[in-house]
Amino acid sequence: MKKRAVSVMLTAAMVSAMLAGCGSKNAETQSAADTTAESAVSGDETSADTQTADAETTDASKTDGTFTVGFDQDFPPMGFVGDDGEFTGFDLEMAAEVAKRLNLTIAYQPIAWDAKDMELDAGTIDCIWNGFTMNGREDDYEWSKPYMKNNQVFVVRGDSDINSEADLAGKNVEVQTDSSAEAALNDNSELTSTFGSLTPVADYNTAFMDLESGAVDAIAMDDVVASYQITSRKADFKVLDDVIAAEEYGIGFKKGNTGLRDKVQATLEEMAADGTAAKISEKWFGKDITTIQ
């Protein structure tokens, strides 16, 4: 009887423990569910707060004290490495003046031109400012107002028998990868189909060396840059009268970053009004070719 009584008591104890365990598990499950629900609500709120904060950070004034400009370091006279090894150029000098007036420290960030969107999206640069063509990209960025007009043209050697687009039939032409000139030519298959070849290159320094050596017959590029290159190199090159495409330069900011865009635009207009923009343009081009209003 004692054994039976003990057995009954043990059984009863085990049942109680199991019930208690089940109750505990149910409570834990409910608690976990509640916690999950609370976390989900909290997470939603946090996510919303984060998104709002991100939007505010993107759309507001710079808070880290720097103004980081993305540019192609092989694109004189807009942005390049000077003889002293320092970054220089028309666009970079304009950007430095803007940063100064906004009480920000200028930071020049050279980038691969075909990686410019990735750099902007990653936040490693605040804008793309480097003879950046607006045409055809109107919806891709938050743009400043255009500050300069430009044409896409062909450059050939001075002793070349190429005097017009028609003379490029069967000739080898180079163009910078992901440039406006490349985009314009890609849209003109009637013309490019007459070329012997159309070859993209990383930068225009390479293209000019190829042109000088006779490795290619022509370069398709920005007129503003071509004129500067011809003058600075003292090279016997000529620009064809044919215009591949007419365009305007602007400063490209990440979509949504209207706050910084507007501050930069307002500062550019101040620089135009007080003559600073004209002075910088005259330094680099011999005259004021800016269109800032």
C-alpha positions in Angstrom: 0.0 0.0 0.0 2.8 2.4 0.8 4.4 1.7 -2.5 1.0 2.2 -4.3 0.4 5.4 -2.3 3.9 6.6 -3.2 3.3 5.7 -6.8 0.0 7.6 -6.9 1.6 10.5 -5.2 4.5 10.5 -7.7 2.1 10.2 -10.6 0.1 13.1 -9.3 3.2 15.1 -8.9 4.4 14.4 -12.4 1.0 15.4 -13.8 1.1 18.6 -11.8 4.6 19.3 -13.0 3.6 18.6 -16.6 0.6 20.9 -16.3 2.7 23.5 -14.7 5.3 23.0 -17.4 2.6 23.3 -20.1 1.3 26.4 -18.3 4.8 27.8 -18.2 5.4 27.1 -21.9 2.1 28.6 -22.8 3.0 31.6 -20.8 6.4 31.8 -22.3 5.0 31.4 -25.8 2.4 34.1 -25.2 5.1 36.3 -23.7 7.3 35.7 -26.7 4.4 36.5 -29.0 3.7 39.7 -27.1 7.4 40.5 -27.2 7.5 39.8 -30.9 4.4 42.0 -31.5 5.8 44.8 -29.4 9.2 44.5 -31.3 7.3 44.6 -34.6 5.5 47.7 -33.5 8.7 49.1 -32.1 10.6 48.0 -35.2 8.0 49.7 -37.4 8.3 52.9 -35.4 12.1 52.6 -35.4 12.1 52.0 -39.2 9.9 54.9 -39.8 12.0 57.1 -37.5 15.1 55.9 -39.3 13.6 56.6 -42.7 12.5 60.0 -41.5 16.0 60.7 -40.0 17.6 59.5 -43.2 15.4 61.8 -45.3 16.1 64.7 -43.0 19.8 64.0 -43.1 19.7 63.8 -46.9 17.5 66.8 -47.4 19.0 69.1 -44.7 22.2 71.1 -44.4 25.5 69.2 -44.1 26.1 68.2 -40.5 29.6 66.6 -40.8 31.2 69.9 -41.8 32.4 68.7 -45.2 31.3 69.2 -48.8 32.5 66.2 -50.8 32.6 66.6 -54.5 32.9 63.6 -56.8 34.9 64.3 -60.1 36.9 62.7 -62.8 40.5 63.6 -62.1 41.4 63.3 -65.8 39.0 65.9 -67.1 40.8 69.2 -67.5 39.9 72.0 -67.2 36.9 71.0 -65.0 38.8 68.8 -62.6 42.2 67.2 -62.8 45.6 66.8 -61.1 47.8 69.9 -61.6 51.5 70.1 -62.2 52.0 70.4 -58.4 50.2 67.2 -57.8 47.1 68.9 -56.3 43.6 68.7 -57.5 42.5 71.8 -59.5 40.2 72.9 -62.2 37.3 75.3 -62.9 34.6 73.2 -61.3 36.7 72.4 -58.3 37.6 76.0 -57.8 33.9 76.9 -58.0 33.0 74.1 -55.5 35.7 75.3 -53.1 34.2 78.8 -53.1 30.7 77.4 -52.5 32.0 75.4 -49.6 33.8 78.4 -48.1 30.6 80.5 -48.2 28.6 77.6 -46.6 31.2 77.3 -43.8 32.0 73.8 -45.0 35.4 72.1 -45.6 35.8 71.2 -49.3 36.8 67.6 -50.0 37.7 66.4 -53.5 36.9 62.8 -54.2 38.2 61.4 -57.5 35.9 58.7 -58.9 35.7 56.3 -61.8 33.2 58.0 -64.1 31.2 54.8 -64.7 30.9 54.4 -60.9 29.6 57.9 -60.2 26.0 56.7 -59.4 27.3 54.1 -57.0 29.4 56.6 -55.2 26.5 59.0 -54.9 24.1 56.4 -53.7 26.6 55.1 -51.1 27.0 58.6 -49.7 30.8 58.8 -50.3 30.2 62.0 -52.3 27.6 64.8 -51.9 27.4 65.6 -55.5 28.8 65.1 -59.0 30.4 68.3 -60.1 32.7 67.8 -63.1 31.4 69.0 -66.5 28.3 66.9 -65.8 25.9 66.9 -68.7 22.2 67.3 -67.6 20.7 66.4 -71.0 19.2 62.9 -71.0 19.7 62.6 -67.2 17.1 65.1 -66.1 15.2 62.6 -63.9 18.2 60.7 -62.5 19.4 63.4 -60.1 18.5 66.5 -58.1 20.0 69.1 -60.4 21.3 72.6 -59.9 20.3 75.0 -62.6 22.6 74.8 -65.6 25.8 76.9 -65.2 27.4 76.4 -68.6 26.6 75.5 -72.2 28.6 73.0 -74.1 28.7 71.0 -77.3 29.9 67.5 -78.1 32.3 67.6 -81.0 35.0 65.7 -82.8 38.7 66.5 -82.4 41.3 65.4 -85.0 44.9 66.0 -85.7 45.7 69.3 -87.4 47.4 67.6 -90.4 44.4 65.2 -90.8 42.4 65.1 -94.0 39.2 64.8 -91.8 37.3 68.0 -92.1 33.7 66.9 -91.4 31.6 64.1 -90.0 31.4 62.6 -93.5 35.2 62.2 -93.6 35.0 59.9 -90.5 33.8 57.0 -92.6 36.1 54.1 -92.0 38.0 56.0 -89.3 38.7 54.9 -85.8 37.1 57.1 -83.1 37.5 57.1 -79.3 35.2 58.3 -76.6 35.2 58.3 -72.8 33.2 55.4 -71.2 29.8 56.5 -69.9 30.3 60.0 -71.2 27.7 62.3 -72.9 29.6 62.0 -76.1 29.2 58.2 -76.0 25.5 58.5 -75.2 25.0 60.9 -78.1 26.9 58.6 -80.5 25.0 55.6 -79.4 21.8 57.4 -80.3 23.2 58.2 -83.8 23.7 54.7 -85.3 23.4 56.2 -88.8 26.7 58.1 -88.2 28.5 55.5 -86.1 27.8 52.7 -88.5 30.1 54.5 -91.0 33.1 54.5 -88.5 35.8 51.9 -88.8 35.5 51.6 -85.0 34.1 53.4 -82.0 36.2 52.6 -78.9 35.4 53.6 -75.3 38.4 54.6 -73.2 38.7 55.3 -69.4 39.7 59.0 -69.8 40.5 61.7 -72.3 44.2 61.8 -71.4 44.4 58.3 -72.9 42.4 59.4 -75.9 44.6 62.4 -76.6 47.8 60.3 -76.3 46.2 57.9 -78.8 45.4 60.7 -81.1 48.9 62.2 -80.9 50.4 58.8 -81.7 48.1 58.1 -84.6 46.5 55.1 -82.9 43.1 56.7 -83.5 41.8 59.2 -86.0 39.4 61.2 -83.9 38.0 61.8 -80.4 34.4 62.6 -79.6 34.2 64.8 -76.6 33.2 68.1 -74.8 34.0 71.2 -76.8 34.9 73.1 -73.5 37.4 70.3 -72.6 38.7 70.0 -76.1 39.5 73.7 -76.4 41.4 73.7 -73.1 43.3 70.5 -74.0 44.4 72.0 -77.4 45.6 75.2 -75.8 47.3 73.6 -72.8 49.1 70.9 -74.8 50.1 73.3 -77.5 49.1 70.4 -79.8 48.3 70.6 -83.5 44.6 69.5 -83.1 41.5 70.9 -84.6 37.8 70.8 -83.7 35.4 69.9 -86.5 32.5 72.3 -87.0 29.9 69.5 -86.8 28.1 69.4 -83.4 27.2 65.9 -82.2 24.9 67.3 -79.5 24.3 70.6 -77.7 24.0 70.4 -73.9 24.3 72.1 -70.5 26.4 71.4 -67.5 24.8 71.1 -64.0 25.6 69.8 -60.5 24.0 66.4 -59.8 22.8 65.5 -56.3 21.2 62.3 -55.0 17.5 62.1 -55.5 15.7 63.6 -52.5 18.7 65.8 -51.5 17.0 69.1 -52.4 18.2 70.8 -49.2 21.9 70.8 -50.1 21.1 71.4 -53.8 19.2 74.5 -52.9 21.9 75.9 -50.7 24.5 75.3 -53.3 22.3 76.9 -56.0 21.7 80.0 -53.9 25.4 80.3 -53.3 26.2 80.0 -57.0 23.7 82.8 -57.7 25.5 85.0 -55.0 28.8 84.3 -56.8 27.4 85.3 -60.1 25.9 88.5 -58.7 29.1 89.6 -57.0 31.3 88.7 -60.0 33.2 85.8 -58.4 31.9 83.2 -60.9 33.0 85.4 -63.9 36.4 85.9 -62.3 36.9 82.2 -62.0 35.7 81.5 -65.5 38.0 84.2 -66.9 40.9 82.5 -65.2 40.3 79.2 -66.8 38.7 80.1 -70.2 39.8 83.7 -70.8 36.2 84.9 -70.7 33.1 84.5 -68.7 31.2 81.5 -70.2 29.0 80.8 -67.2 25.2 81.0 -67.5 24.3 81.3 -63.9 21.4 83.7 -63.3 
